[in-house]
């Protein structure tokens, strides 16, 4: 199961971006200008380069700004649908609302955060789903110090066991890229707001659902802080071959 043609990507782009508001004004964080395009458009162009042709963007803060951009400047070959949250729903709640309101169906949903770029090989990340017992995949990064992030704990099969508290030392951290079988979304807890990390993953692992953790070495950027947002332009220039630029 490595063909991405049937996969629908959901980009979680609803946050207000309070930590970088002083740099962007009223512009939504995912719409930060980078090398002549919004950061969010670079994400969609990366997905297109990987073979993903349908994208749902879950929006919240200044949702109309995001919708207007993709209506007037669509990425070639990609159907992008913007779905605005009626109120802040959390990452898990926003995902459920977006999938249900978009009109899209898919055997597998690919979920990404709207303020990160992670050049993972998505076809490779899909491979664990060839095993019927694997319900989903989480991508992880190995870092020298997990004190800032908290780390993932794995079981003997390499599946998610839980999230450890922030502590110093080398370990695996969540890359914020997930693959979920469609039926798994029906098992999300019924609450609002709903967080993927704090609510959904603990509930799924408690029910015995196997979420394979795949470690990747791909370049990664999070633009969510005043220190990292200015790095985006150089990051995109350095990895232009990762994007569909036709």
Backbone as a ProteinNet text record, in pm:
[ID]
protein_1_A
[PRIMARY]
XXXXXXXXXXXXXXXXXXXXXXXXXXXXXXXXXXXXXXXXXXXXXXXXXXXXXXXXXXXXXXXXXXXXXXXXXXXXXXXXXXXXXXXXXXXXXXXXXXXXXXXXXXXXXXXXXXXXXXXXXXXXXXXXXXXXXXXXXXXXXXXXXXXXXXXXXXXXXXXXXXXXXXXXXXXXXXXXXXXXXXXXXXXXXXXXXXXXXXXXXXXXXXXXXXXXXXXXXXXXXXXXXXXXXXXXXXXXXXXXXXXXXX
[TERTIARY]
85.2	0	89.1	156.1	246.7	205.4	91.7	42.6	-28.7	12	-45.3	-163.2	-200.3	-304	-438.8	-465.5	-593.7	-591.8	-475.8	-461.7	-513.1	-583.1	-621.9	-544.3	-477.6	-401.9	-490.5	-475.6	-541.8	-432.8	-429	-333.1	-405.4	-356.8	-418	-362.1	-440	-392.5	-484.7	-540.1	-638.8	-586.5	-460.6	-407	-390.5	-388.6	-376.4	-231.8	-135.4	5.4	45.1	5.3	28.7	177.1	262.4	405.3	473.7	415.9	477.6	386.6	283.4	189.7	259.5	358.1	426.8	508	535.3	608.3	515.7	391.4	299.5	177.7	156.5	35.6	-87.4	-187.9	-311.9	-306.7	-194.4	-182.9	-178.6	-255.9	-245.9	-104.8	-56.6	80.7	110.9	23	56.4	67.2	18	25.3	146.9	239.7	362.1	430.9	467.6	532.1	673.2	698.6	829.4	866	969.1	1016.1	904	822.1	720	590.4	578.6	456.1	425.1	297.9	267.8	331.5	373.2	430.4	337.8	208.9	111.8	112.6	135.4	142.9	265	375.9	492.3	459.3	381.4	339.8	261.2	165.3	83	168.7	265.7	353.9	445.3	483.2	557.2	468.8	344.4	253.1	231.4	217.1	199.6	321.1	438.5	562.4	567	503.4	498.5	387.6	301.2	195.1	58.2	43.6	-86.6	-161.2	-283.4	-358	-481.7	-518.5	-634.6	-590	-618.2	-575.1	-692.6	-715.1	-814.7	-738.3	-769.4	-702.8	-801.6	-771.7	-855.1	-813.1	-903.7	-870.9	-949.2	-899.4	-965.4	-945.7	-835.2	-803.2	-787.5	-861.9	-858.1	-872.6	-971.5	-993	-1015	-1079.3	-1111.8	-986.2	-878.5	-753.2	-694.6	-698	-644.6	-731.2	-862.6	-953.2	-939.4	-926.2	-915.6	-788.5	-679.6	-554.2	-564.9	-614	-616.3	-726.8	-827.5	-928.7	-871.9	-788.1	-735.1	-603.4	-527.8	-396.9	-380.8	-459.9	-450.2	-316.1	-274.9	-153.5	-189.9	-116.9	-151.2	-163	-272.7	-291.5	-341.1	-367.7	-411.1	-549.2	-639.9	-769.6	-756.8	-765.8	-753.3	-887.4	-935	-1061.9	-1032.8	-1082.6	-1064.7	-1192	-1176.3	-1289.4	-1262.5	-1347.4	-1328.2	-1396.1	-1326.5	-1384.6	-1491.9	-1605.1	-1706.5	-1661.7	-1572.7	-1506.2	-1380	-1286.1	-1164.2	-1196.5	-1152.3	-1187.4	-1069.6	-947.7	-830.2	-785.4	-666.2	-612.4	-696.8	-737.3	-819.9	-959	-1017.3	-1150	-1150	-1046.3	-1036.3	-1021.9	-945.7	-929.3	-1063.7	-1138.7	-1268	-1363.5	-1371.5	-1461.8	-1424.3	-1296.1	-1251.2	-1281.9	-1255.4	-1281.2	-1429.6	-1513	-1657.1	-1723	-1669.4	-1731	-1675.2	-1561.8	-1494.1	-1560.6	-1636.7	-1693.5	-1597.5	-1476.5	-1375.7	-1386.9	-1350.9	-1337.3	-1201.4	-1145.9	-1013.6	-993	-918.3	-883.1	-783.9	-702.8	-601.5	-601	-600.1	-585.9	-443.6	-381.4	-249.7	-268.5	-215.2	-237.9	-104.8	-104.5	16.2	-20.1	76.3	58.4	87.7	9.9	22.9	140.7	218	334.1	465.7	465.6	588.8	607.2	731.8	768.1	859.6	822.1	898	904.2	1023	1036	1050.9	956	957.4	917.4	965.4	923.9	790.5	681.6	549.6	515.3	561.5	536.2	600.9	720.9	787.6	712.3	662.4	587.9	459.4	405.4	281.9	301.9	424.6	447.2	393	403.8	348.8	200.1	126.1	-17.2	-47.8	54.1	34.3	0.2	33	-2.3	-139.4	-239.1	-376.9	-393.4	-306.4	-323.6	-274.1	-198.6	-149.1	-259.3	-303.6	-415.1	-369.6	-243.8	-194	-43.6	12.6	157.3	184.4	281.4	331	474.9	509.9	648.8	718.5	842.3	919.6	1056.1	1115.2	1251.7	1336.7	1459.9	1553.4	1630.3	1628	1696.4	1792.5	1891.8	1993.3	1937.3	1838.2	1784.2	1633	1559.4	1412.4	1354.1	1437.5	1390	1284.7	1295.3	1200.5	1068.9	1072.4	957.2	881.1	948.6	890.3	917	911.9	951.6	847	859.7	771.5	830.1	743.1	785.4	722.2	800.5	758.1	750.6	666.6	663.4	762.4	763.7	861.9	843.9	725.5	698.5	727.5	771.7	795.7	670.3	567	442.4	435.5	352	341.2	290.4	366.1	322.1	274	331.1	289	380.4	355.6	435.3	501.1	632.8	706.4	712.9	726.8	742.2	872.6	878.6	1000.5	1116.2	1225.5	1343.5	1465.3	1580.4	1701.2	1745.9	1820.3	1874.5	1821.2	1891.3	1855.8	1726.5	1646	1523	1444.8	1327.2	1239.1	1130.9	1109.1	1003.1	905.7	785.2	678.1	706.5	699.4	720.5	591	477.5	350.6	298.3	338.9	289.7	232.7	106	37.2	-34.3	-47.4	-130.4	-232.3	-360.5	-467.5	-554.4	-578.7	-682.5	-815.4	-901.3	-1024.3	-1109.6	-1120.6	-1206	-1157.8	-1029.7	-974.4	-1032.1	-1068	-1123.5	-1255.6	-1327.2	-1453.8	-1432.3	-1308.2	-1278.7	-1222.6	-1214.7	-1166.7	-1264.5	-1217.1	-1307.9	-1404.5	-1525.3	-1628.1	-1622.4	-1536.2	-1525.9	-1474.4	-1499.4	-1453.1	-1404.7	-1285.7	-1188.3	-1123.4	-1062.9	-1002.2	-859.5	-762.6	-621.1	-574.8	-501.1	-445.8	-350.6	-254.8	-153.3	-209.1	-287.5	-331.7	-452.9	-537.7	-662.9	-671.8	-645.3	-670.5	-571.3	-441.3	-343.1	-349.3	-362.2	-378	-501.8	-612.2	-734	-717.1	-651.8	-633.8	-538.9	-427.6	-333.9	-396.2	-479.7	-547.4	-642.5	-694.7	-784.9	-708.7	-576.1	-496.1	-474.2	-506.5	-481.9	-332.2	-279.9	-137	-105.6	-25.3	17.8	168.6	211.9	353.9	428.5	541.5	625.5	739.1	745.6	849.7	948	1073.5	1175	1228.5	1234.1	1282.7	1397.1	1481.6	1597.8	1580.1	1458.5	1433	1450.3	1487.8	1493.6	1359.1	1362.1	1241.1	1250.4	1139.2	1134.1	998.9	1000.4	880.5	890	791.1	797.1	720.7	691.8	603.6	664.9	794.4	857	926.8	950.1	1020.2	1161.7	1221.6	1356.4	1357.7	1252.3	1252.1	1183.4	1085.9	1017.1	1113.5	1213.1	1305	1392.7	1395.4	1476.2	1406.4	1278.2	1197.4	1245.9	1283.8	1323.2	1445.1	1547.9	1668.2	1637.7	1549.3	1511.3	1444.8	1352.7	1284.4	1382.1	1469.4	1567.8	1657.4	1696.5	1788.6	1724.4	1590.7	1522.1	1418.9	1450	1350.5	1313.9	1402.6	1371.6	1262.2	1222	1117.4	977	966.8	838.1	800	669.8	619.1	620.1	698.8	713.2	662.3	596.4	541.8	430.8
-119.2	0	124.6	150.3	264.5	366.4	344.6	437.4	552.7	675.7	792.1	852.3	795.2	857.2	861.3	766.8	765.7	836.4	881.7	947.1	1090.4	1132.9	1273.2	1331.3	1443.7	1510.6	1612.7	1621	1724.9	1807.1	1936.4	2026.7	2104.1	2092.6	2159.5	2301.2	2398.6	2536.5	2633.9	2591.4	2673.8	2760.7	2743	2815.1	2964.8	3041	3186.6	3232.6	3147.1	3184.5	3299.8	3293.9	3406.7	3435.6	3333.5	3356.6	3436.3	3434.8	3509.6	3620.6	3654	3757.8	3891	3922.1	4050.6	4057.5	3942.1	3939.6	3939	3894.4	3874.5	3964.5	4036.8	4117.5	4028.2	4059.9	3982.2	3862.8	3841.5	3731.4	3598.1	3498.4	3366.8	3310.1	3244.8	3193.1	3107.3	3015.3	2934.9	3015.6	3141.2	3225.2	3317.4	3294.5	3374.3	3374.1	3490.5	3495.7	3438.4	3344	3278.9	3265.7	3333.3	3323	3347.5	3448.9	3489.3	3411.9	3314	3236.4	3219.3	3197.8	3165.4	3031.6	3021.5	2896.1	2778.6	2799	2691.6	2642.6	2733.1	2689.3	2600.9	2631.1	2543	2403	2394.4	2262.8	2186.8	2254.3	2189	2148.5	2230.3	2196.3	2077.3	2065.4	1946	1821.9	1830.5	1716.4	1678.2	1778.7	1750.6	1678.8	1718.6	1654.1	1508.1	1476.6	1339.8	1256.4	1319.8	1247.2	1261.1	1346.8	1370.8	1475.3	1444.5	1532.5	1594.5	1550.9	1607.5	1653	1778.6	1837.2	1910.4	1883.4	1955.3	2040.8	2168.9	2260.1	2298.3	2257.7	2290.7	2427.8	2526	2663.7	2711.4	2819.4	2878	3027.9	3072.6	3215	3270.5	3376.1	3441.5	3339.3	3251.8	3144.4	3197.5	3314.6	3369	3404.8	3441.3	3475.8	3353.5	3240.6	3116.9	3070.7	3072	3027	3113.4	3244.4	3334.4	3307.3	3277.6	3252.9	3129.8	3019.1	2896.3	2897.4	2983.2	2999.5	3075.6	3174.8	3259.2	3208.2	3129.8	3081.5	2932.8	2848.9	2705.2	2646.4	2543.4	2470.5	2375.7	2377.4	2293	2145.3	2084.2	1941.6	1902.4	2000	1970.1	2030.1	1947.8	1996.7	2030.6	2159.1	2203.7	2256.2	2201	2241	2299	2418.4	2480.9	2462.7	2416.2	2395	2472	2570.4	2653.8	2591.8	2591.3	2546	2645.5	2596.9	2688.9	2756	2688.6	2742.2	2659.9	2703.2	2623.4	2482.1	2383	2243.6	2159.3	2215.7	2134.6	2061.4	2002.7	1936	1815.6	1734.8	1618.8	1658.3	1757.7	1804.1	1871.5	1950.1	2013.9	1912.5	1806.6	1699.7	1633.3	1598.4	1532.4	1623.5	1749.7	1844	1859.5	1873.6	1894.3	1773.9	1654.7	1535.7	1517.7	1547.6	1526.3	1633.8	1756.2	1865.6	1881	1817	1838.9	1769.4	1664.3	1583.8	1482.3	1476.3	1381.8	1248.7	1142.7	1011.1	954.7	872.7	816.9	692.7	594	479.7	518.6	621.7	668.8	821.2	880.1	1024	1054.8	1149	1198.3	1330.4	1343.1	1462	1532.3	1664.9	1744.5	1872.8	1929	2058.3	2170.3	2278.4	2387.2	2478.5	2455.2	2541.5	2465.1	2347.9	2270.6	2221.1	2203.9	2136.1	2020.4	1904.1	1782.4	1701	1689.1	1626.2	1474.6	1413.9	1268.2	1202.8	1081.8	999.7	936.4	993.8	950.4	810.1	774	638.2	535.3	565.2	475.8	471.8	587	593.2	511.4	492.4	415	265	217.2	72.5	-6.3	42.2	-36.8	-66.7	16.1	-6.4	-127.4	-186.9	-313.3	-425.2	-406.2	-503	-466.5	-554.1	-519	-475.7	-524.5	-490.4	-349.8	-288.2	-152.5	-52.8	25.8	118.3	255.7	288.4	419.8	426.9	535.8	556.8	697.1	709.6	839.7	853.4	967.8	993.9	1061.1	1017.4	1069.2	1114.5	1206.4	1252	1218.2	1174.9	1153	1281.9	1331.7	1456.7	1433.2	1521.6	1508.7	1535.2	1624.2	1661.3	1677.9	1595.6	1600.5	1692.5	1769.6	1853.1	1954.1	2002.1	2102.3	2038.6	1911.6	1853.3	1749.5	1674.9	1549.9	1444.2	1318.7	1214.7	1105.1	1025.9	912.2	788.5	705.7	574.8	468.1	364.5	260	125.7	37.8	-98.1	-184.8	-313.5	-402.7	-414.4	-381.4	-391.4	-260.6	-159	-29.8	52.6	22	97.4	192	293.2	394.8	334	359	317.9	437.3	555.5	673.6	790.4	898.4	1020.4	1044.3	1058.1	1083.3	1233.1	1268.8	1409.6	1465.4	1598	1662.5	1631.9	1582.1	1550.4	1555.1	1587.1	1597	1461	1463.6	1340	1310.5	1222.9	1184.2	1102.7	1120.2	1042.5	1074.9	1014.7	1035.4	1135.8	1232.1	1329.7	1323.8	1363.9	1362.6	1463.1	1418.9	1507.9	1575.6	1535.3	1596.8	1555.9	1438.4	1383.7	1244.9	1224.8	1100.7	1042.8	911.6	841.4	759.6	781	710.5	634.8	508.7	439.5	511.5	514.8	593.1	553.2	423.2	377.8	419.4	451.6	488	619.8	708.8	837.3	820.6	713.1	688.9	648.6	616.7	576	689.6	810.8	924.5	954.1	996.7	1033	1144	1137.6	1236.5	1349.2	1447.2	1561.9	1682.1	1800.1	1924.2	2018.8	2077.9	2052.6	1916.2	1869	1736.9	1747.8	1705.3	1711.1	1573.8	1571.5	1444.4	1385	1464.5	1411.1	1380.1	1471.3	1455	1364.2	1358.5	1284.4	1162.6	1183.4	1078.3	963.2	993.4	886.4	802.8	863.6	780.9	691.6	743.3	663.1	545.4	569.4	462	353.8	395.2	294.5	216.2	280.9	210.4	103.9	125.4	26.9	-78.6	-70.2	-170	-145.4	-24.7	5.5	25.3	-36.2	-30.5	86.3	178.8	297.3	287.9	249	227.3	360.3	365.2	484.4	462.7	549.9	543	658.4	625.2	728.1	774.6	905.9	959	1055.3	1067.6	1155.4	1278.6	1306	1412.7	1550.7	1650.5	1788.6	1832	1914.5	1952.4	2098.3	2171.5	2309.6	2337.9	2400.5	2447.2	2599.3	2668.6	2815.4	2880.2	2804.8	2853	2944.9	2973.6	3061.2	3178	3287.2	3400.9	3365.8	3262.7	3221.8	3140.8	3060.4	2969.9	3027.4	3115.5	3171.4	3236.9	3315	3376.3	3276.7	3150.8	3050	2990.8	3021.8	2953.8	2979.8	3102.8	3134.8	3054.1	3050.6	2975	2825.6	2778.6	2637.1	2598.4	2681.6	2654.2	2661	2761.4	2771.8	2648.7	2601.5	2487.8	2358.3	2350.3	2224.8	2243.5	2328.5	2357.2	2234.5	2136.4	2014.4	1930.2	1964.9	1890.7	1938.8	2044.4	2106.5	2092.8	2083.4	2093.3	2240.5	2275.7	2416.6	2443.7	2347.2	2367.3	2470.9
0	0	0	-111.6	-117.4	-222.3	-289.5	-389.3	-318.7	-346.7	-280.2	-355.6	-468.9	-551.3	-480.9	-392.6	-322.5	-189.4	-146.5	-16.6	-24.5	80.3	93.6	211.1	187.3	292.8	362.8	494.2	573.8	641.4	612.6	675.3	784.8	907.2	1021.8	1030.8	985.5	973.1	1046.3	1158.4	1227.2	1338.2	1378.5	1493.2	1468.3	1578.7	1568.4	1557.6	1594.5	1582.1	1671.3	1797.6	1888.2	1909.7	1903.5	1929.5	1819.3	1699.2	1588.4	1537.2	1613.7	1570	1546.9	1629.4	1614	1484.9	1423.9	1296.8	1176.4	1196.3	1084	1087.2	1195.8	1205.9	1210.7	1130	1128.4	1032.2	966.8	871	945.9	903.9	968	953.8	1056.9	1055.9	932	890.3	771.4	642.2	645.4	526.7	529.1	619.6	625.3	489.1	435.9	303.7	308	217.8	208.9	61.6	19	-119.7	-220.3	-192.5	-287.7	-281.9	-191.5	-177.6	-28.7	7.1	146.4	185	309.3	358.9	330	346.9	325.5	181	87.6	-52.3	-75.1	-9.6	-21.8	29.8	135.6	185.3	78.8	18.1	-84.4	-203.5	-239.9	-351.1	-316.7	-191	-148.9	-162.6	-118.2	-129.1	-275.2	-361.4	-504.1	-561.2	-518.7	-564.6	-521.7	-408.6	-357.2	-420.9	-499.1	-566.8	-504.3	-404.8	-342.1	-424.5	-464.2	-553	-488.1	-368.6	-298.4	-159.5	-127.8	-0.7	63	189.8	268.9	369.5	375.1	467.7	576.7	700.5	815.2	866.3	855.9	889.1	1011	1071.4	1186.7	1184.9	1242.1	1245.5	1103.8	1074	942.2	828.5	844.6	746.8	606.5	595.4	463.8	384.6	455.2	387.8	317.6	384.6	326.8	210.5	230.2	124.2	-0.5	17.7	-97.4	-176.6	-107.3	-178.9	-268.2	-214.6	-294.6	-399.2	-381.4	-485.9	-604.9	-576.6	-684.3	-741.4	-661	-705.2	-671.9	-737.8	-708.2	-751.1	-681.1	-719.2	-833.3	-944.1	-1058.7	-1021.3	-1065.1	-1044.4	-907.2	-820.5	-683.9	-659.6	-610	-564.3	-416.3	-382.4	-243.7	-195.2	-84.5	-24.3	113.2	140.8	272.5	354.2	477	567.6	696.1	726.3	844.7	966.1	1079.2	1204.4	1249.5	1303.4	1355.5	1485	1559.9	1678.1	1697.7	1782.4	1801.5	1849	1773.4	1799.9	1845.4	1846.6	1875.8	1751.7	1756.7	1637.2	1596	1692.8	1660.1	1615.3	1682.5	1644.7	1508.9	1481.3	1351.2	1239.4	1266.1	1168	1137.1	1240.9	1220.1	1144.9	1183.3	1117	970	943	805.2	717.2	768	686.3	659.7	757.9	742.2	655.8	659.4	584.6	443.8	416.3	287.5	170.1	198.7	91.1	34.2	88.5	40.3	114.1	45.9	108.9	69	155.3	127.6	213.1	162.7	247	355.4	326.6	421	419.5	540.2	554.9	599	531.2	567.7	639.8	760.4	843.1	868.7	848.9	870.1	944.2	1014.6	1078.7	980	989	892.7	914.4	1020.6	1045.3	1038.9	975.1	962	818.4	781.7	657.8	693.1	646.9	676.5	548.3	491.1	359.9	370.1	434.5	447.9	316.1	296.1	181.9	219.6	170.4	213.6	164.4	46.6	-2.5	90.9	136.3	232.3	365.1	408.6	534.2	528.4	408.8	392.3	410.1	395.9	389	507.6	631	742.3	729.8	653.7	638.9	551.3	490.5	419.2	517.2	644.6	748.6	803.7	791.4	828.9	973.8	1062.3	1203.2	1237.1	1147.4	1172.5	1135.6	1233.9	1213	1167.2	1192.1	1154.3	1168.6	1121.5	1125.7	1177.2	1267.7	1312.8	1267.1	1212.3	1178.1	1295.8	1321.2	1434	1386.1	1461.4	1437.4	1558.8	1533.9	1644.3	1667.2	1790.6	1823.9	1939.3	1948.9	2053.2	2192	2201	2331.6	2321.5	2392.8	2388.3	2494.6	2563.8	2674.2	2629.3	2505.6	2455.4	2412.5	2372.8	2305.1	2387.5	2472.9	2519	2413.4	2449.9	2355.5	2344.7	2238.3	2216.3	2283.5	2338.3	2387.8	2299.3	2269.2	2176.4	2246.9	2193.8	2244.6	2166.7	2192.9	2131.3	1980.6	1930.9	1786.3	1713.1	1787.3	1725.4	1709	1787.4	1784	1903.5	1890	1994.2	2124.1	2231.7	2365.1	2445.6	2420	2493.1	2466.7	2539.8	2530.9	2665.4	2666	2789.6	2815.8	2941.4	2978	2919.8	2910.1	2860.9	2955.1	2897.5	2977.7	2887.6	2944.5	2861.2	2810.6	2698.8	2644.3	2505.3	2435.6	2299.6	2299.2	2194.4	2186.3	2061	2050.6	1936.7	1972.9	1882	1902.3	1785.3	1812.9	1715.1	1603.9	1478.4	1364.2	1319	1376.7	1339.8	1203.6	1155.9	1028.8	1058.6	1020.6	1055.2	933.5	931.7	834.3	911.8	884.4	955.7	856.1	882.7	806.9	831.6	731.6	740.4	860.8	885.7	995.2	1131.7	1143.6	1274	1323.6	1232.4	1274	1348.1	1319.1	1388.2	1533.5	1570.5	1707.8	1792.6	1735.7	1812.9	1926	2041.1	2150.7	2109.3	2163.2	2132.1	2234.4	2211.2	2300.5	2223.6	2276.3	2214.2	2323.8	2306.2	2199.6	2215.6	2107.4	2104.5	2052.1	2133.1	2095	2048.2	1937.2	1890.1	1993.3	2042	2132.7	2270.7	2326.3	2464.9	2479.9	2376.5	2389.2	2297.1	2167.4	2069	2081.9	2079.5	2082	2210.6	2329.1	2449.4	2444.3	2390.1	2381.5	2285.8	2172.3	2074.1	2125.1	2185.9	2237.6	2352.2	2432.8	2541.9	2489.1	2369.2	2307.1	2228.9	2228.9	2160.7	2013.4	1965.9	1825	1803	1698.1	1670.7	1578.8	1631.2	1555.8	1539.1	1419.8	1395.2	1392.8	1460.7	1461.2	1361.8	1260.8	1158.9	1180.5	1203.2	1222.9	1088.6	1069.5	942.7	967.5	866.8	873.9	785.9	742.4	645.6	707.6	626.3	674.5	730	834.9	907.3	949.4	937.5	984.6	1046.6	1163.7	1233.5	1238.5	1182.4	1177.9	1293.3	1397.2	1502.4	1605.1	1595.6	1694.4	1623.6	1695.7	1634.2	1589.1	1648.4	1610	1480.9	1457.7	1342.9	1219.1	1236.2	1119.3	1020.7	1065.3	968.6	892.5	935	866.5	744.8	727.8	626.5	484.4	452.4	314.9	272.1	355.8	322.3	315.2	401.1	402.3	270.5	223.6	97	-20	-21.5	-130.9	-135	-18.9	-11.1	-59.1	-54.2	-86.6	-198.3	-293.8	-398.9	-480.5	-485.4	-561.1	-494.7	-372.2	-301.7	-339.7	-419.7	-448.4	-596.1	-620.4	-757.7	-795.7	-896	-934.5	-1075.1	-1135.2	-1271.3	-1270
[MASK]
++++++++++++++++++++++++++++++++++++++++++++++++++++++++++++++++++++++++++++++++++++++++++++++++++++++++++++++++++++++++++++++++++++++++++++++++++++++++++++++++++++++++++++++++++++++++++++++++++++++++++++++++++++++++++++++++++++++++++++++++++++++

